[in-house]
Structures are given as structure tokens and as C-alpha cells.
Amino acid sequence: MPVGIDDIINKAKHLFGNKTDDASDAQAGVAVGAAGAEGTVSGTLAEAEGELSEKVAEAKETISEKVAEAKETISEKVDDAKIDDVAGSIKDQTSDAVDPVVGKIADKAKDIF
């Protein structure tokens, strides 16, 4: 059976047409895969952000507890008599002009502790 030019052209169109369809299918598959990957990355980022927020909240709570403990320890160890002793020592070793300033600092220290 002789093959004509039209037969060859039709065969080429058929072959190339299938390849174009295959390429389109592959491209669509890649797009679906990329969208799935993007969703996975977004989910992972959201999860990491949630974990980070939780860790920051825990750190803040721990810091607050430690500061409260430190304040309590300092308050237990520092009383007005000790502050007055330190202020008196400073006043003994400095000129009388400094005494009012030392007194004000001692008063502030008593307020704090």
C-alpha cells in the first residue's frame, strides 16, 4: 500500500499531538505537585510559628518567675537596718555635703526593698 504525503502529515500530527497532550498533562501534574508542596510548606511554617510563640510565652513566664524569686531573696536579705548601716558608713567616709544625697538614696533603697 503506497503511503502518500497526506498520510505522513496526518501521522506526524497524530504523534506530535499526543506528545503535546502528554506535556500538558505533565505540566498540570507539576502544578498540582507544586501547590501541594506550597501547602505543606505553609502548614510547616504555621506549625513552627505556633511552636515559637509557645516557647516565647514559656520563656517570659520563666523570666517573670526568676525575677520574682530574685526580688524576694533580695528583700529577705536587705532590711532597713542594713541600708542605714551602709548609708552611715558612706556618710562617715565622705564630707558632710554628701550626707543629704546619701540619705535620699538610702530612703529610695528602703522603698525598693
C-alpha positions as CSV (number, residue, x, y, z in Angstrom):
1,M,0.0,0.0,0.0
2,P,1.5,3.3,-1.0
3,V,1.9,6.0,1.6
4,G,1.0,9.5,0.5
5,I,2.2,12.8,1.8
6,D,-1.1,13.3,3.5
7,D,-0.7,10.1,5.4
8,I,2.7,11.1,6.6
9,I,1.4,14.6,7.7
10,N,-1.5,13.1,9.5
11,K,0.7,10.5,11.2
12,A,3.1,13.4,12.3
13,K,0.2,15.4,13.6
14,H,-1.1,12.4,15.5
15,L,2.3,11.7,17.0
16,F,3.1,15.3,17.9
17,G,-0.5,15.9,19.1
18,N,-0.1,13.1,21.6
19,K,3.2,14.5,22.8
20,T,1.6,17.9,23.3
21,D,-1.2,16.3,25.3
22,D,1.4,14.4,27.4
23,A,3.4,17.6,28.0
24,S,0.2,19.4,29.1
25,D,-0.6,16.5,31.4
26,A,2.9,16.6,32.9
27,Q,2.7,20.3,33.3
28,A,-0.6,20.0,35.1
29,G,0.8,17.3,37.3
30,V,3.8,19.6,38.2
31,A,1.4,22.4,39.0
32,V,-0.7,20.2,41.3
33,G,2.5,18.9,43.0
34,A,3.8,22.5,43.5
35,A,0.5,23.6,45.0
36,G,0.7,20.6,47.4
37,A,4.2,21.4,48.3
38,E,3.3,25.0,48.9
39,G,0.5,23.9,51.2
40,T,2.9,21.7,53.1
41,V,5.4,24.5,53.4
42,S,2.7,26.9,54.6
43,G,1.5,24.3,57.1
44,T,5.0,23.7,58.4
45,L,5.7,27.4,58.8
46,A,2.4,27.9,60.7
47,E,3.3,25.0,62.9
48,A,6.8,26.4,63.5
49,E,5.3,29.8,64.3
50,G,3.0,28.3,66.8
51,E,5.8,26.4,68.5
52,L,7.9,29.5,68.6
53,S,5.1,31.5,70.2
54,E,4.7,28.8,72.8
55,K,8.4,28.8,73.6
56,V,8.5,32.6,73.9
57,A,5.5,32.5,76.3
58,E,7.2,29.8,78.3
59,A,10.4,31.9,78.4
60,K,8.5,35.0,79.5
61,E,6.9,33.0,82.3
62,T,10.2,31.6,83.4
63,I,11.9,35.0,83.4
64,S,9.0,36.5,85.4
65,E,9.2,33.7,88.0
66,K,13.0,34.1,88.3
67,V,12.7,37.9,88.7
68,A,10.1,37.4,91.4
69,E,12.3,34.9,93.2
70,A,15.3,37.3,93.0
71,K,13.2,40.2,94.4
72,E,12.0,38.0,97.2
73,T,15.6,36.9,98.0
74,I,16.9,40.4,98.0
75,S,14.0,41.6,100.2
76,E,14.7,38.9,102.7
77,K,18.4,39.7,102.9
78,V,18.1,43.5,102.8
79,D,16.3,45.4,105.6
80,D,16.1,49.0,106.7
81,A,18.8,48.5,109.3
82,K,21.3,47.2,106.8
83,I,20.5,50.1,104.5
84,D,21.0,52.5,107.4
85,D,24.3,50.8,108.2
86,V,25.6,51.2,104.7
87,A,24.4,54.8,104.5
88,G,26.1,55.6,107.8
89,S,29.4,54.1,106.6
90,I,29.3,56.2,103.5
91,K,28.5,59.3,105.5
92,D,31.4,58.6,107.8
93,Q,33.8,58.5,104.9
94,T,32.6,61.4,102.9
95,S,32.1,65.1,103.5
96,D,29.0,66.5,105.2
97,A,27.9,68.0,101.9
98,V,27.2,64.5,100.6
99,D,25.1,63.4,103.6
100,P,21.7,64.6,102.3
101,V,22.3,62.8,99.0
102,V,23.2,59.6,100.7
103,G,20.1,59.9,102.9
104,K,17.9,60.3,99.8
105,I,19.5,57.2,98.2
106,A,19.0,55.2,101.4
107,D,15.3,56.3,101.6
108,K,14.8,55.2,97.9
109,A,16.6,51.9,98.7
110,K,14.2,51.3,101.6
111,D,11.2,51.9,99.3
112,I,12.5,49.4,96.7
113,F,13.4,46.7,99.2
